Amino acid sequence: MKRIGFLLVLASVAWGADTFTGVITDTMCGAKHTMMKNQADDKCVAMCTKGSSEYALFDGKTVMKLSDQKKPAKFAAQRVTVTGTLDEKAKTIKVSAIAKEENQ
């Protein structure tokens, strides 16, 4: 699995994409999942994205919306590496790939 993640990163560099590391969250909760106090973070993300919120990546400072709203579902509240291109004005990453970080 580490090899696949490494190959994705290598491919992204070759095609001009960037890599972003952080936690899969949602655009409403961002860094803190305080609205659903009795739920685990992954459950909160899942519930929020069923409503009007969208999947996002929180890198420790910034919440960046993800263009792909299907791939992040299985990584809710997990630390990942997202390969893609950042639209800084829209704070959105055009997702090419998502891989779970191995050192969790």
Buried (B, 14 or more C-beta within 10 A) or exposed (E): EEEEBEEBBEEBEEEEBEBBEBBBBBBBBEBEBEEBEEEEBBBBBBBBBEEEBBBBBBBEEBBBBBBBEEBBEEBBBBBBBBBBBBEEEEEBBBBBBBBBBEEE
